[in-house]
Amino acid sequence: MGKYSIKDLETLSGIKAHTIRIWEKRYGIITPDRTDTNIRTYCDSELKKLLNIALLNNNGLKISKISELDETAICEEVERIGTQNYSHSTQIDRLVVCMVDLDRAKFEQIMQDGIKQMGFEQFCIEVLYPFLQKVGVMWMASTINPAQEHFVSSLIIQKLYVAIDGLYSPDNRKGKAICFLREGELHEMGLLFYRYLLKKRGVETIYLGQSVPLEDLKQVVHAHRPDFLVTAFVATMDEGLLDKYIKTLSNSFPDKIIVISGHQVSQIPGSLPKNVIRCKNVREFIQFADNRISA
C-alpha cells in the first residue's frame, strides 16, 4: 500500500540513506523502483525487509551474514530476538513492522508483553511515544497509508481506554481537570494518555474529547469549575490561527491554568499568556502533574 522515499526508510529504520544505498549496491537487499527523474521509491515489502535487517544489524548481526539469509530466516531471527530482547529500540522497531504488515495480533502481543515487563505508564513513555514520534511526521505528510494510521491508532486507543477504566478513583481527589481538543482537532491519543496520568495521580478528569466548540467548553468550565484545562494541538493549522486560539483560550478563562501540548505547540514562537503552560513532551507534562499534586 505504501510508497516510501529513501528518506522515509532512513527515518523509520534508523539506517542512514547513504548506508542503504551501499547495501542495495553491494548486497542487493532491496530493489527500489525509480521515477522518471531517477528518484528511488520503495513499497511496503521492501520497507518491512529493511526494518527487519536493521533490527538484526542493531542486535549484532553483520550485514554480510544477514544478506545470506532468505526472508523466512530473517523473520524467524527477528522473532527470536524480539521475544528475548526487551530493549526499547527493539520493541519500537517491531511495532513499526507490525504497522506496515497490519499485523493486529503481533502488535497487541508486543504491547501486552511490554506492559507486563515495564508497567503501562513506562511502556507508553519509553516505547509507544517514541514509536508514534517516529512515524508521526510521515503521517502528517501523508507518506504512511491512512489504513496504517487508523490501524495503529485504534489499537492504542483501545489500550488507553482499558487502562483508564482500570484505575482506582480515590475519594480524596487532588484537583479537577478538563481535557479537550479544539474544534476540528481529532488526534486524541496524547490527550487520552494525559487523562490516564492525571487519574492515576488522583486528579478528577472530565474528558470532553475531540473537536469541542469553544462555547461548549465555556459552559462545562462554568458548571464544573476545574483547577486547570488540558489540551493538545497535533493537526496543522494555518499560520497565526494557533496563536490566536491560545490567546482566546487565555482570555476566556483568565483564572484557569491552561496546559497545552502536541506537535504544533513546539512551533509557537515567542512568549505565551501568563496562565498558559507549554509541555513540549510527556515528561514535562508528568512534571507539571506531579508539581500540581504536591503543591
C-alpha positions as CSV (number, residue, x, y, z in Angstrom):
1,M,0.0,0.0,0.0
2,G,2.8,2.4,0.9
3,K,5.2,4.3,-1.3
4,Y,8.3,5.5,0.5
5,S,11.3,7.6,-0.3
6,I,14.8,6.7,0.9
7,K,14.4,9.4,3.5
8,D,11.3,7.7,4.8
9,L,13.3,4.5,5.1
10,E,16.0,6.3,7.0
11,T,13.5,7.8,9.4
12,L,11.8,4.5,10.2
13,S,14.8,2.2,10.2
14,G,17.5,4.5,11.6
15,I,19.8,3.4,8.8
16,K,21.4,6.3,7.0
17,A,20.3,6.8,3.4
18,H,24.0,6.6,2.3
19,T,24.3,3.2,4.0
20,I,21.0,1.9,2.5
21,R,22.4,2.8,-1.0
22,I,25.6,0.9,-0.2
23,W,23.7,-2.1,1.0
24,E,21.5,-2.1,-2.1
25,K,24.5,-2.0,-4.4
26,R,26.7,-4.4,-2.5
27,Y,24.3,-7.0,-1.2
28,G,21.1,-6.4,-3.2
29,I,19.0,-6.5,0.0
30,I,16.2,-4.4,-1.6
31,T,15.5,-3.2,-5.1
32,P,13.7,0.2,-5.4
33,D,11.6,1.4,-8.2
34,R,12.7,4.6,-9.8
35,T,10.7,7.6,-11.1
36,D,11.3,9.2,-14.5
37,T,13.7,11.5,-12.7
38,N,15.6,8.5,-11.2
39,I,14.4,9.0,-7.7
40,R,14.2,5.8,-5.6
41,T,10.8,4.7,-4.2
42,Y,10.1,1.7,-2.1
43,C,7.0,-0.5,-1.4
44,D,5.8,-2.0,1.9
45,S,7.6,-5.3,1.5
46,E,10.9,-3.5,0.9
47,L,10.4,-1.3,3.9
48,K,9.5,-4.3,6.1
49,K,12.6,-6.2,4.9
50,L,14.8,-3.2,5.7
51,L,13.3,-2.8,9.1
52,N,13.9,-6.4,9.9
53,I,17.5,-6.2,8.6
54,A,18.1,-3.0,10.7
55,L,16.8,-4.8,13.8
56,L,19.1,-7.7,13.3
57,N,22.0,-5.4,12.5
58,N,21.4,-3.4,15.7
59,N,21.5,-6.6,17.6
60,G,25.0,-7.5,16.5
61,L,24.5,-9.5,13.2
62,K,26.7,-8.3,10.4
63,I,25.1,-7.2,7.1
64,S,27.2,-9.7,5.2
65,K,25.7,-12.5,7.2
66,I,22.2,-11.1,7.1
67,S,22.3,-10.8,3.3
68,E,22.9,-14.6,3.1
69,L,19.5,-15.3,4.8
70,D,16.3,-15.7,2.9
71,E,13.2,-13.8,4.1
72,T,11.8,-16.7,6.2
73,A,15.1,-17.0,8.1
74,I,15.3,-13.2,8.6
75,C,11.7,-13.2,10.0
76,E,12.5,-16.2,12.3
77,E,15.6,-14.5,13.6
78,V,13.7,-11.2,14.2
79,E,11.0,-13.1,16.2
80,R,13.6,-14.9,18.3
81,I,15.4,-11.6,19.1
82,G,12.1,-9.8,19.8
83,T,11.0,-12.3,22.4
84,Q,14.3,-12.3,24.2
85,N,15.4,-8.6,23.9
86,Y,13.1,-6.2,25.6
87,S,15.2,-3.1,24.8
88,H,13.1,-0.1,23.9
89,S,14.6,0.3,20.4
90,T,13.9,-3.4,19.5
91,Q,10.3,-3.2,20.6
92,I,9.8,0.1,18.7
93,D,11.2,-1.5,15.5
94,R,8.9,-4.5,15.9
95,L,5.9,-2.2,16.3
96,V,6.8,-0.4,13.0
97,V,7.0,-3.8,11.2
98,C,3.6,-4.7,12.6
99,M,2.2,-1.4,11.4
100,V,3.5,-2.0,7.9
101,D,2.1,-5.5,7.9
102,L,-1.2,-4.5,9.6
103,D,-0.5,-7.4,12.0
104,R,-3.0,-6.9,14.8
105,A,-2.2,-10.0,16.8
106,K,1.5,-9.3,16.9
107,F,1.1,-5.6,17.6
108,E,-1.2,-6.4,20.6
109,Q,1.2,-9.1,21.8
110,I,4.2,-6.7,21.8
111,M,2.1,-4.1,23.7
112,Q,0.9,-6.8,26.2
113,D,4.4,-8.1,26.8
114,G,5.9,-4.6,27.1
115,I,3.2,-3.5,29.6
116,K,3.8,-6.7,31.7
117,Q,7.6,-6.0,31.7
118,M,7.5,-2.3,32.3
119,G,4.1,-1.2,33.5
120,F,1.6,0.7,31.4
121,E,3.0,4.2,32.1
122,Q,6.6,3.4,31.4
123,F,5.8,1.4,28.3
124,C,3.9,4.4,26.9
125,I,6.7,6.8,27.7
126,E,9.6,4.6,26.6
127,V,8.1,2.7,23.7
128,L,4.8,3.9,22.4
129,Y,5.6,7.6,22.4
130,P,9.0,7.2,20.6
131,F,7.2,4.9,18.1
132,L,4.5,7.5,17.4
133,Q,7.1,10.2,17.0
134,K,9.0,8.0,14.6
135,V,6.0,7.7,12.3
136,G,4.1,10.9,13.2
137,V,5.8,13.3,10.8
138,M,5.2,10.8,8.0
139,W,1.5,10.6,8.9
140,M,1.1,14.3,8.7
141,A,3.0,14.3,5.3
142,S,0.6,11.5,4.1
143,T,3.5,9.2,3.4
144,I,2.0,6.5,5.6
145,N,-1.1,4.9,4.2
146,P,-4.3,6.1,6.1
147,A,-5.2,2.4,6.7
148,Q,-1.9,2.0,8.6
149,E,-2.5,5.1,10.7
150,H,-6.1,4.0,11.6
151,F,-4.9,0.5,12.4
152,V,-2.3,1.7,14.9
153,S,-4.5,4.5,16.4
154,S,-7.4,2.2,17.1
155,L,-5.3,-0.4,18.9
156,I,-3.5,2.1,21.1
157,I,-6.7,4.0,21.9
158,Q,-8.4,0.7,23.0
159,K,-5.5,0.1,25.3
160,L,-5.7,3.6,26.8
161,Y,-9.4,3.3,27.5
162,V,-9.0,-0.1,29.2
163,A,-6.1,1.3,31.3
164,I,-8.1,4.4,32.3
165,D,-11.1,2.4,33.3
166,G,-9.0,0.1,35.4
167,L,-7.6,2.9,37.6
168,Y,-8.9,3.3,41.1
169,S,-10.5,6.6,41.8
170,P,-9.7,7.8,45.4
171,D,-12.3,9.6,47.5
172,N,-9.8,12.4,48.3
173,R,-9.4,13.9,44.9
174,K,-6.3,16.0,44.2
175,G,-7.9,18.7,42.0
176,K,-10.0,18.7,38.9
177,A,-9.1,19.0,35.2
178,I,-11.0,19.3,31.9
179,C,-9.4,17.5,28.9
180,F,-10.5,18.6,25.5
181,L,-9.4,19.2,21.9
182,R,-10.3,22.3,19.9
183,E,-13.0,22.2,17.2
184,G,-11.5,20.3,14.2
185,E,-8.8,18.6,16.2
186,L,-9.3,14.8,16.1
187,H,-5.9,13.3,17.3
188,E,-6.7,12.3,20.8
189,M,-4.1,9.6,21.7
190,G,-1.9,12.0,23.6
191,L,-4.8,13.6,25.4
192,L,-6.1,10.2,26.5
193,F,-2.7,9.3,27.9
194,Y,-2.7,12.7,29.8
195,R,-6.1,11.7,31.2
196,Y,-4.6,8.4,32.4
197,L,-1.6,10.2,34.0
198,L,-3.9,12.6,35.8
199,K,-6.4,10.0,37.0
200,K,-3.5,7.8,38.2
201,R,-2.3,10.7,40.4
202,G,-5.8,11.2,41.9
203,V,-6.9,14.1,39.8
204,E,-10.6,14.1,38.7
205,T,-10.7,14.4,34.9
206,I,-13.7,15.5,32.8
207,Y,-12.9,14.2,29.3
208,L,-14.6,16.1,26.5
209,G,-12.6,14.5,23.7
210,Q,-12.4,15.6,20.1
211,S,-13.5,18.8,18.4
212,V,-15.1,20.7,21.2
213,P,-16.6,24.1,20.2
214,L,-15.4,27.0,22.4
215,E,-18.9,27.9,23.6
216,D,-19.5,24.4,24.8
217,L,-16.2,24.4,26.6
218,K,-17.2,27.6,28.4
219,Q,-20.4,26.0,29.6
220,V,-18.6,23.0,31.0
221,V,-15.9,25.1,32.7
222,H,-18.7,27.3,34.3
223,A,-20.6,24.2,35.5
224,H,-17.7,22.2,36.9
225,R,-15.1,24.9,37.9
226,P,-11.9,22.9,37.2
227,D,-8.5,23.8,38.5
228,F,-6.9,23.6,35.1
229,L,-7.6,22.7,31.4
230,V,-5.5,20.3,29.3
231,T,-5.5,20.3,25.5
232,A,-3.2,19.3,22.6
233,F,-2.6,20.5,19.1
234,V,-1.4,17.9,16.5
235,A,-3.1,18.8,13.2
236,T,-1.5,21.5,11.2
237,M,-3.2,25.0,11.4
238,D,-2.9,28.0,9.1
239,E,-0.3,30.5,10.2
240,G,-1.4,32.6,13.0
241,L,-4.5,30.6,13.9
242,L,-2.9,28.6,16.7
243,D,-1.5,31.7,18.4
244,K,-4.9,33.4,18.1
245,Y,-6.7,30.4,19.5
246,I,-4.4,30.2,22.5
247,K,-4.9,33.8,23.3
248,T,-8.7,33.3,23.0
249,L,-8.5,30.5,25.5
250,S,-6.4,32.6,27.9
251,N,-8.8,35.5,27.7
252,S,-11.9,33.2,28.0
253,F,-10.5,31.5,31.2
254,P,-8.2,34.1,32.8
255,D,-8.4,32.5,36.3
256,K,-7.6,29.0,35.0
257,I,-4.3,27.3,34.2
258,I,-4.3,26.1,30.6
259,V,-1.8,23.3,29.7
260,I,-1.0,22.9,26.0
261,S,0.9,20.2,24.3
262,G,1.3,18.4,20.9
263,H,3.5,18.7,17.9
264,Q,2.3,22.1,16.8
265,V,3.0,23.6,20.3
266,S,6.8,23.3,19.8
267,Q,6.4,25.6,16.7
268,I,5.0,28.6,18.6
269,P,7.4,31.5,18.6
270,G,7.8,34.0,21.5
271,S,6.1,34.0,24.9
272,L,2.7,32.7,25.9
273,P,0.0,34.3,28.1
274,K,0.8,34.0,31.8
275,N,-1.9,31.4,32.5
276,V,-0.8,29.1,29.7
277,I,1.8,26.4,30.4
278,R,3.5,24.7,27.4
279,C,4.5,21.0,27.8
280,K,6.8,20.0,24.9
281,N,6.7,16.3,25.7
282,V,5.1,13.8,28.0
283,R,7.9,14.1,30.6
284,E,7.2,17.8,31.0
285,F,3.5,17.0,31.5
286,I,4.3,14.5,34.2
287,Q,6.5,17.0,35.9
288,F,3.6,19.6,35.8
289,A,1.1,17.0,37.1
290,D,3.4,15.9,40.0
291,N,4.2,19.5,40.9
292,R,0.5,20.4,41.0
293,I,-0.4,17.4,43.2
294,S,2.5,18.1,45.7
295,A,1.8,21.9,45.8
